[in-house]
Amino acid sequence: MYLEEQKLLLCGIDHGFSTMKTAHFVFGNGVKELGGEASLLTNTMFFNERYFKVGEGRLPLKDTKVEDGDYFLLTLAAITREMD
C-alpha cells in the first residue's frame, strides 16, 4: 500500500518456512548465489557485487532465520516485488 500524501510504502512480509508472502506475491524461499552474471534475469538479484537466484526452490530448515543472510536477501526481493 502506498500513501501518496506521506510518500510511505507499507509492505507486510510473511517469512514462511517454505514461501515468502506479501500482499500481492507468493514465492519460494530459495536463495542461491550464482558464480557470475545470470544468463536469465528472471528471479535474479544483484546485491553487494554478487548475483543471487531468489524465489526458486526451498531453503533447508534453520534454527533461526537470522543465522545467515538468506532471509535478508529474501526480504529485499519481497520489497522489490511489491514496489513493482
Order of alpha helices (4+ residues) and beta strands (2+ residues): beta-beta-beta-beta-beta-beta-beta-beta-alpha
